[in-house]
């Protein structure tokens, strides 16, 4: 498996920084990753984009577990771990409109 080249998670969303501002900042711990903002988007869309970005490391982790379980010949996951991976995947899909 290829080594991850992104900043490790978990990520979190901060903001808005000022009342009435739409921008959301994304951090990995104390490391600032960037700001989600756009004058053509409403507040909800900006917040949703930031949350999707912030969940990316968790999504990758869950995808790895689901795919590991799918390869039943080499999987070391227990049934409980596999069920948790599928529950996590469904939770993320529900959260982000999948």
N, C-alpha and C positions, 0 to 999 in steps of 0.2 A: 504494500500500500504506500502511496506517495505521502511524503511528509507534508504536514500543513505549513503554509507559508504566511498565514494571516496571524494577527494578534490574537492570542488565546482569550477565550471568554471566561466568565460570563460578561456580557455587555449589559449596560443599563442606559436608559434614556433620562435625560435631565431637561427640565424646561417646562414651560417657557421661562426665559430669564427675566422678562419684564411683563407686567400686566398688559394684555392685548397683543402681545407679540406671538407669532405662530411658530417660530424656530424651536427645534428640539435638538439638543446636543447628545451625541452618543459617546459613551466612555467604556473602556475595558479597565475596571478598577479605577485608578487615578489617571490612566492614559486617555487623553482626548483623541477620539478618532475622527470626528467631523460633525457637521451641522446639517440637518435636513430643514430646508426652507425653500419656498418658491412663492412669489407673489400671485401666481395664477392658481394656487391650491388653497382650499379651505383648511381651517384648523384641524379638522378630523383627518383629512387625507395626509397632512404633514405628520401628525401624530402616528397614524397607521404605518406610514413609510418608515419612520424612526423605529417603531416597535418591530417591524419586520426585519430591519437591519440588525437590531439588537438580538433577535432570536436566531440569527444565522448560525452561530457556533453550535447552539443546541440542536438546531435542525440537522446539521451535519452529523453530530453525535448520534442522534436518533436514527438517521438514515443508515449509518454504519451498522447499528445494532439490528435494524430490521433486515438489512441485506445479509448480515452474518447469520441470522436465524433462518433466512430463506435458503441458505446453503446448508441444508440439514446434514450432509455428509461430514462437514468439518466444523459445525457449530458447537461451541462450548456453552452456549446459553441454556439456562434451565427454562422450563415452561413458564415459570413466574417472571423471569427476566425478559423473555420474549413477549409475554402479555404486557409487561410494563412498557417495553419499546413500542408496541402497537398502540397502547393507550396514550403514550407521549406523542406519537405521530398524529393520532386523531385529535388530541388537544391542540397541537400546533396548527393543524389544518382548520379546525373550528375557529381558533383565535384569529387567523388571518384570512378567513373567508374562503377556504378551500372546500 
